């Protein structure tokens, strides 16, 4: 099996809030450490904007498993789903698949560089 090489930008390319589409799958990539060597990736579904009465510029995501089971936001208090809410301006960790993959590749390069220094 061969995976074609590629040039990676030096920066992350998260999805823009204006491009979020309800029902679409996205990937949250966060890091456990400040050196950004230990990633956590979560598959999530965008479920909408401003779902609560007093919301302003809020975006909502749901875990992939409960979304696939058909659990809706209105059923969220039964514990079968995990929902995340945040400001549109603070979604720098949300990616489309290809860009999430590139973020993990940058992480792999950082890990490799750290390993070679040791």
C-alpha positions in Angstrom: 0.0 0.0 0.0 1.3 3.4 -0.9 0.1 6.8 0.3 1.1 9.7 -1.9 3.4 12.3 -0.3 2.1 15.8 0.1 3.3 19.2 1.2 1.7 20.4 4.3 1.0 24.0 5.2 2.7 25.2 8.4 -0.7 26.2 9.8 -4.0 24.5 10.7 -6.9 25.0 8.3 -10.1 24.7 10.5 -13.5 25.0 8.9 -15.0 28.4 8.7 -18.2 28.9 10.7 -19.9 30.2 7.5 -19.2 26.8 5.8 -20.7 24.6 8.5 -23.6 22.6 7.2 -26.2 20.9 9.4 -26.0 17.1 9.4 -22.4 17.2 8.1 -19.6 15.3 9.8 -16.6 17.2 11.2 -13.6 16.3 13.3 -12.5 18.1 16.5 -8.7 17.8 17.0 -7.4 19.0 20.3 -4.2 18.3 22.2 -3.6 17.0 25.7 -0.3 18.9 26.0 1.1 22.3 25.3 3.7 20.9 22.8 0.9 19.6 20.7 2.3 16.1 20.7 -0.6 14.1 22.1 -3.7 14.6 19.9 -7.3 13.7 20.6 -9.6 13.4 17.6 -13.4 13.2 17.9 -15.9 12.7 15.1 -18.8 15.1 15.5 -21.9 16.3 13.6 -22.9 19.9 13.2 -26.5 20.2 14.3 -27.2 23.9 14.1 -26.8 27.4 15.3 -28.4 29.2 18.3 -30.5 26.3 19.5 -31.3 28.0 22.8 -33.5 31.1 23.1 -30.8 33.5 24.4 -28.0 32.2 22.0 -26.0 34.6 19.9 -23.5 33.2 17.4 -23.4 29.8 19.0 -22.8 26.6 17.1 -23.8 23.1 18.3 -22.2 19.7 17.6 -23.3 16.2 18.6 -21.3 13.0 19.0 -21.4 10.8 15.9 -22.8 7.7 17.7 -25.9 9.3 19.2 -26.5 11.2 16.0 -26.5 8.0 14.0 -29.0 6.5 16.5 -31.3 9.4 15.8 -31.1 11.1 19.2 -32.1 14.7 18.9 -31.0 17.8 20.8 -34.5 18.0 22.5 -33.8 14.5 23.9 -30.4 15.5 25.3 -31.4 15.2 29.0 -31.7 11.4 28.9 -27.9 11.0 28.8 -27.7 9.1 25.5 -25.9 11.9 23.7 -23.1 14.4 24.1 -23.5 17.9 22.7 -20.9 20.6 22.5 -21.7 24.3 22.1 -19.4 27.2 21.5 -19.0 30.6 19.9 -18.7 30.6 16.1 -15.5 32.6 16.5 -13.9 29.8 18.6 -14.0 26.8 16.4 -10.3 26.7 15.4 -10.2 23.0 16.4 -13.0 21.8 14.1 -11.9 20.4 10.7 -13.2 18.7 7.6 -11.6 15.3 7.1 -8.7 16.2 4.9 -7.6 19.1 7.0 -8.0 17.0 10.2 -5.7 14.5 8.6 -3.2 17.2 7.8 -3.3 18.4 11.4 -2.5 14.9 12.6 0.4 14.7 10.0 1.8 17.9 11.4 1.6 16.4 14.9 3.4 13.3 13.6 6.2 15.5 12.3 6.5 17.3 15.6 6.7 14.0 17.4 9.3 12.8 15.0 11.4 16.0 15.5 11.1 15.7 19.3 12.2 12.0 19.1 15.2 12.8 16.9 16.4 15.5 19.5 16.3 12.9 22.3 
